[in-house]
Amino acid sequence: MFQYHEPESRRLFEQGVIEDYESTTGVFITANSAEEALIWCNAIAQEVLWHCNDDRSLDWKQSGYSCWIESDLETSSWGHCLGFFQHVLVGEMPNVDAMGTDAYVSWQKR
């Protein structure tokens, strides 16, 4: 799981329309260790932030975002959307076009 933001929600936050602009999504990463998975998750999260905002100057870590391993997915609040999360190996970038809010809304309609 990791946090990032999209431009529309950030804009609404800056205008005082909404109280939170951060988005969260997930990806299944096959790795040799939890540490290795988290390191790769950071790389994926940075790419998603750049892609969603079309701005490669944004720094995911400097923005204060985080990633984590969800220990029990079946009982977590993510159980309803596990099918949305992509599966990758360490070093393999997921399809970032299929990770943002628009992709999630489209996935829900299917």
C-alpha positions in Angstrom: 0.0 0.0 0.0 1.2 3.5 -0.6 0.1 7.2 -0.6 0.3 9.8 -3.4 -1.8 12.6 -4.7 -3.5 13.5 -7.9 -3.7 17.1 -9.3 -7.5 17.6 -9.0 -7.7 16.5 -5.4 -4.7 18.7 -4.5 -6.3 21.7 -6.2 -9.5 21.2 -4.3 -7.6 20.9 -1.0 -5.7 24.1 -1.8 -9.0 25.9 -2.4 -10.4 24.6 0.9 -13.1 22.5 -0.7 -11.9 19.2 0.7 -9.9 18.3 3.9 -7.7 15.6 2.5 -6.0 15.3 -0.9 -4.0 12.1 -0.5 -4.9 9.0 -2.4 -3.9 5.5 -1.4 -3.6 2.4 -3.6 -1.8 -1.0 -3.5 0.2 -3.4 -5.5 1.2 -7.0 -4.8 5.0 -7.3 -5.0 6.8 -10.6 -5.1 10.1 -10.2 -3.2 12.7 -12.1 -1.2 11.9 -10.0 1.8 9.6 -7.4 3.2 12.3 -4.8 3.1 13.0 -5.5 -0.6 9.2 -5.2 -1.3 9.0 -1.8 0.5 12.0 -0.5 -1.4 10.4 -1.4 -4.7 7.1 0.0 -3.5 8.8 3.4 -3.0 10.0 3.3 -6.6 6.5 2.4 -7.8 4.9 5.1 -5.7 7.3 7.7 -7.1 6.4 6.7 -10.6 2.7 6.8 -9.9 3.0 10.3 -8.4 5.0 11.6 -11.5 2.5 9.9 -13.9 -0.7 11.1 -12.2 0.5 14.7 -12.0 2.5 14.8 -15.2 5.3 16.4 -13.2 8.7 14.7 -12.8 9.8 17.4 -10.4 7.6 16.0 -7.6 9.4 14.1 -4.9 7.3 11.3 -3.3 9.5 11.0 -0.1 9.9 14.8 0.3 6.1 15.1 0.1 5.9 13.0 3.3 4.2 10.0 1.8 4.7 6.4 3.0 4.2 2.9 2.0 3.5 -0.2 4.1 2.8 -3.8 4.0 -0.8 -4.7 4.9 -0.5 -7.7 7.2 -4.0 -9.2 6.8 -5.7 -8.1 3.6 -8.8 -10.2 4.1 -9.8 -8.4 7.3 -8.5 -5.0 6.2 -10.5 -2.2 4.6 -8.9 -3.2 1.3 -10.8 -6.5 0.9 -13.3 -5.1 -1.6 -10.7 -4.0 -4.1 -7.9 -6.6 -4.0 -8.7 -7.5 -7.6 -7.8 -4.0 -8.7 -4.2 -4.3 -7.4 -1.6 -5.5 -9.9 0.9 -8.2 -9.3 4.6 -7.5 -10.0 8.1 -8.8 -9.2 10.7 -6.6 -7.7 12.2 -4.6 -10.6 9.0 -4.8 -12.6 6.9 -1.6 -13.0 3.2 -2.1 -13.0 0.9 -0.4 -15.5 0.7 3.0 -13.8 -2.1 4.0 -16.2 -4.2 1.4 -14.4 -3.5 2.6 -10.8 -5.1 6.1 -10.4 -8.6 7.1 -9.4 -10.0 7.1 -13.0 -8.7 3.5 -13.4 -10.3 2.5 -10.1 -13.6 4.0 -11.0 -13.5 2.2 -14.4 -12.6 -1.1 -12.6 -15.6 -0.7 -10.3 -18.0 -0.3 -13.2 -16.9 -3.7 -14.6 
